[in-house]
């Protein structure tokens, strides 16, 4: 079956799990689901358009029944997808957000200053929480949505080009994140072994390990691994904060305040310098990069439609979201602030494990990060493979049964994503900077623009054109907030892209760009 969205719609059955949208009475009325705003289930929510082609839709007007229909249709299948409870979904979210990127927060605080850094941490978390609730509401209204590519097509009036463009961004984003974890795994192995092997070899080993860990086909199974990943990550960052506090001095410490710290860009040694506000003369590009580091750690809405698509009770998703957001703010803020307080602006490195002066402390803390180094790449590989696999085998027994063709295809797709991730990470000499560039381009849409547009279209579907006038302050406030969210996305797209390009140019000028398939150590 072609990957495009013009595939023929099959008849409803346990095998295909599809229904002709033209035979669905709700297609005419555009009414499904509950009103998320008032939470009382008294007003029906309107769809913004017809069902996504090729997916199951129930003729009842209740979104829960449509989800129930999906569960019913796969009841006899050997492989069932809608099996995730909200605690399992919370585990997936925890593993996605509570990750190595936490250890970049001390660096961001060193550039932005501790007070602005903590404020931005809370503000970005609140914005991502709000937009994630919009994603959830959109998925409740349109329970046939399988991933963010379906959402992209629906938001832009069912246009096929929107689906293809979203799919390209979706796959590139996920593959680059996989590549990042290939390199980070090699960084860990280099650190532990004191560069005991060529870095390309370590990267290959990491990619192979991640491939085998990616093989489970449902999020419900992956959630068990995700729980361990999130737990060990929490232990890792907690140990790093404790070790930063109890060790005598951070890495590269020099008591002479007139000395220049090696490879620090001219920073002076002496006692650690902790800034409550940005240092005088801080330039736009470093400040923007520090802000983007914070933002990218929170932005993960790209996977939410995929997670909700496998929940047995999608209405429970906010429980998982609130639990994760509260923990994020506490862990990110406390760990970032504590490590920064003991390492200062002058001795800070990213990731912050490199700021620990005691070699044993550094290796012990970093070692507890192993599960998330593997699993987060696994999670994004699984999301990408699921996207491709479902389009190729939708309506066949290979999707829902244990067949040789099904498992061979699933493994082949995963292998393809990991080979691509390995090659991209090793061939592109400025990979880390390019990853920031891709994040600026993609997260502007997946983090902000899509969901501001989704809110406006959903409210227009509910109340008609000009709804913000008729709904009074509530309508106008929602309209203004979501226009602001769209503008934030455009800011990321423009200013973030500019800062990332400037970083690439700066790396070239300073000679920090590695060679292709370099054996040089990238250890801490």
PyMOL commands that set and color helices and strands:
alter all, ss='L'
color gray80, all
select helices_A, chain A and resi 21-23+25-29+63-73+86-97+100-112+114-141+148-155+160-193+199-213+219-246+284-298+301-308+314-343+352-355+359-367+370-393+397-400+404-427+431-463+467-470+472-510
alter helices_A, ss='H'
color red, helices_A
select strands_A, chain A and resi 31-34+44-46
alter strands_A, ss='S'
color yellow, strands_A
deselect
rebuild
show_as cartoon
